[in-house]
Every structure is written in structure tokens, then in C-alpha cells.
Amino acid sequence: MIGDRGAAVHAPRHAAEPGEVNLQDIAEIELFILKRMKEFTLGDHASVFKGAGFNFVGLRDWEPGDRMSSIDWAQSSLTNFSPLITREFEQDSNAVIVAVADASLSTRCGAGGELVATAIARAVAAAGLSAMYFQDRFGLVTFDDRFERVAEARPRVGRSHLLYCLDLYRQGGARHAERETRDVIMAIESQVRRASLVPVVSDFLLPGVADVLDELSQLNAVHDVFLLMADARFAYAMPGVGDGWVEVFDVESGRTRVLSRWELARLGDRVGEWQNEVERMARDRDLDLVRVGLDRWEMESALVAFAAERRLRKM
């Protein structure tokens, strides 16, 4: 791979522009997920909520999406209501899913009106809608090119929470208020208290990808981790140029590099070779990996079938 994560010559587009998941996409994906999931649940879908109900687990700072009824006003008065303090409860359910999504700047690049982030956002939406169908709690952790936490949303049930998670991903590099740690693994562990499903969605064009896979492999010993790799070759398939040398700009490092016309033409192939190597390294570490592309129905079919197979494996 090229130096630090690769030099994308396509200028990044604003995340709110067409090309990412919108409400219409959500509705279409939701219908598709519902249709496919019924094959695995019809006549054999037990009640998802078990146990004594809600359990108090502690206090934390208020976050967007929290109910007003959960605010501990007595404790909040001790902080002069800045921040507000929320009582956190946990409700037993069949599973907890925490999606880990790549929100680095290079995923906001693309070609032909599509972004790498489009495939990542659709994969997150498909995973979240699958969780919603089973009334499982769904959470999100986003990370940057250094595999450090950018933002997070604690696992909750419901469509409105999924939309909040997708909007959080859409914000991209907009980092929330700094907390004690920016470590992705610790962010995941802080959200779940038992074995959970952890889909990691990225193009995996990371400079230290072997170290990242090692961390995920260790996490897999406790949780059910699987990788969703966004096929990024299309974003690096450069048009033919007449010049012999081309200066390219890396949106993450801010550095430039001069490539020959031949090197520029091979960028897509080199990205494909890199992702093939990532897939091999993942298999060596006993991590399941599924490639997702821009073909929506092909991607969603693969995701649903894979999620259903894993659900049956865990029963």
C-alpha cells in the first residue's frame, strides 16, 4: 500500500451530499431486511425480553437521545446542571450489537457520485435494522485513520436510535467532547457487560492494519467479532491522464506525492491487492470477513445471510 493509507486524488465531498444513506434508503433496506429475516424467524421467534426487567447500572453524563425521565435531577443539581446526570438502566435481551465503523476522512472520498462511506453506512444500516427487527440493542463506535475513537452511541433499542447512530456516522470526523480514553477497544468494552456481536466496518486501508487485526482478534476471544470490508477499489480507479507525472493529495495526512501516470493507473489494483492481503491476515487470526460493495442488494443479501448464519450458530 502507499505510505500512509494511500493517496486519494478525489476531493472529499460533504457527508450530507447525495451518495450516503438517507431516509428513503433506510425504508428500502428495512423492507428488504424484514422480508429476508422472516425466513429465519417465522414460527420460531421467542420473546426477546427476558428476566426481571430494567436493572439500574449507574450514573453517567447526559447524551443526545436520552429520555428526560431518566435524568437524575438531584445529582444534576450538584453539577449545576452542566452536565445533566442520567440514570442508566440495562434491559436483558437476546443480544447486544455494537457496530464499529470507519469514519476517517478518506472514506469521504469516492468516484462516480459514490463514496467509500456509502458502502460503510449501508452496512451499518443493514446491521442496525437486523438488530431492530429482533429488538436487540444496537450501539455504534466510530474511529479515525489511527484506529482511535471519534464518537460513540450506547446500545439501545428502536428505529429512532438507529437513525441517531447513522447521523452520528454521517458527521464523520466531528469529534465529540473528549473523554478519558480514545481507545476503540476500551470504548466497546465500556458499552457491553457480556458477550456481544461486534461487526467492524471499514475499508481497512490502515497503516497499522496488522496491529488492528491483532487487537480485534483478542477482542474476539470475548465477543463475536466479524469484519465487513468495504471494497474501495472503485474510489482509486483513476481516469486516464495525458501528463507523465501527477501530484496527488492525502486528505488525512495533508501531504502530497508525485506519481507517474503508470503508478496512478495502478492505484485501484494496488488497493485490491492490499485488501486481499487484509482478508488473508484476518483468516489467519480466525476472524470472519465479508466484503461489501456499492451494489445494494448484493451487499444486503450477503449481510442478512451472514447475520442469520451467525445467529443460528450462537443458538
Secondary structure per residue as TSV (DSSP state, phi and psi in degrees):
chain	resnum	aa	ss	phi	psi
A	1	M	-	360.0	160.2
A	2	I	-	-79.1	123.9
A	3	G	T	26.9	-116.5
A	4	D	T	-96.9	95.0
A	5	R	T	71.0	-9.0
A	6	G	-	105.4	147.4
A	7	A	-	-101.7	106.9
A	8	A	-	-90.3	120.8
A	9	V	-	-86.4	-9.9
A	10	H	S	-80.0	131.8
A	11	A	-	-68.4	138.4
A	12	P	-	-68.7	140.0
A	13	R	-	-98.4	157.2
A	14	H	-	-65.1	141.3
A	15	A	T	-64.7	-20.2
A	16	A	T	-82.5	-7.4
A	17	E	S	-72.8	163.5
A	18	P	T	-57.2	146.8
A	19	G	T	128.1	-24.5
A	20	E	S	-100.4	-177.0
A	21	V	-	-74.0	127.8
A	22	N	-	-119.4	-176.0
A	23	L	H	-63.1	-35.4
A	24	Q	H	-65.8	-41.4
A	25	D	H	-60.2	-43.2
A	26	I	H	-58.8	-45.1
A	27	A	H	-62.1	-42.0
A	28	E	H	-69.0	-43.7
A	29	I	H	-63.8	-38.9
A	30	E	H	-61.9	-45.2
A	31	L	H	-61.8	-39.6
A	32	F	H	-66.4	-43.9
A	33	I	H	-62.7	-45.4
A	34	L	H	-59.6	-43.7
A	35	K	H	-63.1	-44.7
A	36	R	H	-73.2	-38.9
A	37	M	H	-69.5	-26.3
A	38	K	H	-60.9	-26.6
A	39	E	H	-62.5	-28.2
A	40	F	H	-102.7	-6.4
A	41	T	H	-122.7	-15.3
A	42	L	T	-58.9	118.2
A	43	G	T	78.5	2.1
A	44	D	-	-145.5	44.9
A	45	H	-	-119.0	96.8
A	46	A	-	-69.8	164.8
A	47	S	-	-57.9	134.1
A	48	V	S	-82.6	-22.7
A	49	F	-	-102.0	125.4
A	50	K	-	-130.8	164.8
A	51	G	S	94.5	-162.8
A	52	A	S	-84.8	-3.7
A	53	G	S	113.2	-133.1
A	54	F	E	-89.5	136.7
A	55	N	E	-118.2	130.8
A	56	F	E	-72.9	127.5
A	57	V	E	-118.2	-10.1
A	58	G	E	148.5	-172.2
A	59	L	E	-115.5	150.9
A	60	R	E	-155.7	170.5
A	61	D	E	-67.6	148.2
A	62	W	-	-64.5	141.7
A	63	E	-	-128.8	152.7
A	64	P	T	-55.5	135.5
A	65	G	T	100.6	-14.2
A	66	D	-	-70.7	145.1
A	67	R	-	-75.9	146.0
A	68	M	G	-63.4	-31.6
A	69	S	G	-68.1	-17.3
A	70	S	G	-90.0	-3.9
A	71	I	B	-72.2	132.5
A	72	D	-	-91.6	96.9
A	73	W	H	-68.3	-33.2
A	74	A	H	-64.0	-46.5
A	75	Q	H	-68.3	-35.9
A	76	S	H	-64.3	-31.7
A	77	S	H	-65.2	-27.3
A	78	L	H	-70.7	-22.8
A	79	T	T	-103.2	13.5
A	80	N	T	59.4	31.0
A	81	F	T	61.5	22.7
A	82	S	S	-143.1	92.5
A	83	P	S	-89.2	169.0
A	84	L	-	-71.9	147.7
A	85	I	E	-106.7	131.1
A	86	T	E	-111.7	136.6
A	87	R	E	-79.8	128.9
A	88	E	E	-104.9	129.6
A	89	F	E	-119.7	154.2
A	90	E	E	-123.3	132.0
A	91	Q	E	-113.1	126.3
A	92	D	-	-62.8	137.0
A	93	S	-	-148.9	177.5
A	94	N	S	-64.2	-36.2
A	95	A	-	-157.9	159.3
A	96	V	E	-122.2	131.3
A	97	I	E	-117.4	124.5
A	98	V	E	-118.7	107.4
A	99	A	E	-81.6	136.8
A	100	V	E	-115.3	110.8
A	101	A	E	-117.9	140.4
A	102	D	E	-77.5	114.9
A	103	A	-	-114.6	24.0
A	104	S	-	-68.6	160.3
A	105	L	G	-61.1	-33.2
A	106	S	G	-67.7	-22.3
A	107	T	G	-72.0	-14.3
A	108	R	G	-86.9	9.1
A	109	C	-	-102.6	160.6
A	110	G	E	-178.5	-162.4
A	111	A	E	-153.0	154.2
A	112	G	T	62.4	29.7
A	113	G	T	80.6	6.5
A	114	E	E	-120.9	149.1
A	115	L	E	-112.1	157.3
A	116	V	H	-60.8	-36.6
A	117	A	H	-62.0	-23.6
A	118	T	H	-61.3	-49.2
A	119	A	H	-63.2	-39.2
A	120	I	H	-66.4	-45.3
A	121	A	H	-64.7	-39.4
A	122	R	H	-66.0	-37.4
A	123	A	H	-65.5	-41.6
A	124	V	H	-62.5	-42.2
A	125	A	H	-63.6	-43.0
A	126	A	H	-63.1	-43.0
A	127	A	H	-64.8	-42.2
A	128	G	H	-66.7	-39.5
A	129	L	H	-69.6	-34.5
A	130	S	H	-62.7	-42.4
A	131	A	H	-64.2	-41.9
A	132	M	H	-61.6	-38.2
A	133	Y	H	-62.0	-37.5
A	134	F	T	-91.0	4.2
A	135	Q	T	58.7	31.9
A	136	D	-	-84.5	154.2
A	137	R	E	-76.7	140.1
A	138	F	E	-128.4	130.9
A	139	G	E	-130.7	171.9
A	140	L	E	-142.9	138.8
A	141	V	E	-129.4	127.5
A	142	T	E	-107.9	151.0
A	143	F	E	-136.9	164.5
A	144	D	-	-104.9	-167.4
A	145	D	T	-69.2	-13.6
A	146	R	T	-98.0	10.0
A	147	F	S	56.5	44.6
A	148	E	B	-114.2	147.1
A	149	R	E	-63.2	134.0
A	150	V	E	-101.6	-50.1
A	151	A	E	-155.1	167.1
A	152	E	E	-153.1	153.9
A	153	A	E	-131.7	125.3
A	154	R	E	-68.4	148.7
A	155	P	E	-61.2	129.4
A	156	R	E	-144.7	170.0
A	157	V	-	-102.1	141.3
A	158	G	S	125.2	156.3
A	159	R	H	-69.7	-39.0
A	160	S	H	-62.1	-36.0
A	161	H	H	-69.6	-37.2
A	162	L	H	-61.8	-43.0
A	163	L	H	-62.6	-37.0
A	164	Y	H	-63.3	-42.1
A	165	C	H	-62.2	-42.2
A	166	L	H	-66.3	-37.5
A	167	D	H	-67.2	-35.9
A	168	L	H	-62.9	-40.7
A	169	Y	H	-68.5	-38.0
A	170	R	H	-60.1	-30.5
A	171	Q	T	-66.4	-15.9
A	172	G	T	63.9	-119.3
A	173	G	T	-82.1	8.0
A	174	A	-	-71.7	98.2
A	175	R	-	-76.5	133.7
A	176	H	-	-74.5	175.6
A	177	A	S	-53.6	136.0
A	178	E	-	-64.2	139.7
A	179	R	-	-113.6	-168.1
A	180	E	S	-66.1	-32.4
A	181	T	-	-134.9	150.7
A	182	R	-	-116.3	15.2
A	183	D	B	-78.2	127.1
A	184	V	H	-64.3	-45.7
A	185	I	H	-61.0	-42.7
A	186	M	H	-67.1	-33.6
A	187	A	H	-64.3	-39.7
A	188	I	H	-65.1	-47.4
A	189	E	H	-63.2	-30.6
A	190	S	H	-73.1	-17.7
A	191	Q	H	-91.6	-25.6
A	192	V	-	-125.4	146.9
A	193	R	S	-117.8	8.7
A	194	R	S	-155.1	175.0
A	195	A	-	-58.4	130.2
A	196	S	-	-134.6	168.0
A	197	L	E	-91.0	126.7
A	198	V	E	-126.5	91.3
A	199	P	E	-80.2	129.0
A	200	V	E	-108.0	115.8
A	201	V	E	-112.0	118.8
A	202	S	E	-164.6	165.8
A	203	D	-	-86.5	-9.9
A	204	F	-	58.7	30.7
A	205	L	-	-90.6	59.5
A	206	L	-	-103.5	141.3
A	207	P	T	-63.2	-33.4
A	208	G	T	-111.6	47.3
A	209	V	H	-63.4	-32.3
A	210	A	H	-63.8	-41.1
A	211	D	H	-65.7	-39.4
A	212	V	H	-61.7	-44.9
A	213	L	H	-64.1	-35.8
A	214	D	H	-62.0	-43.5
A	215	E	H	-63.3	-42.6
A	216	L	H	-67.9	-33.0
A	217	S	H	-65.2	-39.5
A	218	Q	H	-66.7	-39.2
A	219	L	H	-64.4	-31.6
A	220	N	T	-66.6	-18.4
A	221	A	T	-70.1	-21.1
A	222	V	T	-109.6	-42.6
A	223	H	S	-112.8	170.2
A	224	D	E	-95.1	93.4
A	225	V	E	-97.2	134.2
A	226	F	E	-141.6	154.8
A	227	L	E	-106.5	136.2
A	228	L	E	-116.0	108.4
A	229	M	E	-99.6	116.2
A	230	A	E	-73.5	121.7
A	231	D	-	-69.4	109.5
A	232	A	-	-100.9	9.3
A	233	R	G	-60.1	-35.4
A	234	F	G	-62.4	-32.2
A	235	A	G	-73.3	-16.8
A	236	Y	G	-112.6	8.3
A	237	A	-	-81.7	92.0
A	238	M	-	-78.2	142.7
A	239	P	-	-68.4	157.1
A	240	G	-	-65.4	139.9
A	241	V	-	-124.6	153.0
A	242	G	S	-87.9	-23.2
A	243	D	S	-73.0	150.8
A	244	G	S	-78.2	-26.9
A	245	W	E	-132.8	140.7
A	246	V	E	-131.9	134.0
A	247	E	E	-92.2	124.6
A	248	V	E	-113.7	156.6
A	249	F	E	-122.6	131.1
A	250	D	-	-92.2	116.0
A	251	V	T	-69.4	-17.5
A	252	E	T	-94.1	-46.2
A	253	S	T	-86.3	-19.8
A	254	G	-	77.8	8.8
A	255	R	-	-98.0	158.3
A	256	T	E	-113.9	160.2
A	257	R	E	-151.0	142.7
A	258	V	E	-96.4	125.3
A	259	L	E	-117.2	147.9
A	260	S	E	-74.2	163.1
A	261	R	H	-58.9	-37.1
A	262	W	H	-66.8	-42.6
A	263	E	H	-65.1	-39.1
A	264	L	H	-63.1	-40.8
A	265	A	H	-67.6	-23.9
A	266	R	T	-93.6	1.4
A	267	L	H	-57.3	-45.3
A	268	G	H	-60.9	-42.0
A	269	D	H	-64.7	-39.4
A	270	R	H	-67.4	-36.6
A	271	V	H	-63.8	-42.7
A	272	G	H	-60.2	-42.5
A	273	E	H	-63.4	-40.9
A	274	W	H	-62.5	-45.4
A	275	Q	H	-69.3	-32.0
A	276	N	H	-62.1	-40.1
A	277	E	H	-68.2	-38.5
A	278	V	H	-61.5	-42.0
A	279	E	H	-62.0	-40.9
A	280	R	H	-63.4	-44.9
A	281	M	H	-64.1	-36.5
A	282	A	H	-65.1	-43.5
A	283	R	H	-61.7	-39.8
A	284	D	H	-62.0	-27.4
A	285	R	T	-97.2	13.3
A	286	D	T	61.7	36.6
A	287	L	-	-108.0	125.4
A	288	D	E	-72.9	140.9
A	289	L	E	-137.1	134.5
A	290	V	E	-125.5	132.7
A	291	R	E	-87.2	137.1
A	292	V	E	-124.0	140.0
A	293	G	-	-122.2	-158.6
A	294	L	S	-89.6	-12.5
A	295	D	-	-72.3	105.8
A	296	R	H	-60.4	-48.4
A	297	W	H	-71.8	-36.8
A	298	E	H	-64.3	-43.7
A	299	M	H	-63.9	-47.0
A	300	E	H	-68.2	-34.6
A	301	S	H	-62.4	-45.4
A	302	A	H	-63.5	-41.4
A	303	L	H	-65.9	-45.9
A	304	V	H	-64.4	-45.5
A	305	A	H	-62.1	-40.7
A	306	F	H	-67.8	-43.4
A	307	A	H	-64.0	-40.6
A	308	A	H	-65.2	-41.2
A	309	E	H	-63.1	-40.0
A	310	R	H	-70.2	-36.8
A	311	R	H	-63.2	-42.4
A	312	L	H	-66.0	-35.0
A	313	R	H	-65.7	-33.2
A	314	K	H	-84.3	-13.8
A	315	M	-	-70.7	360.0
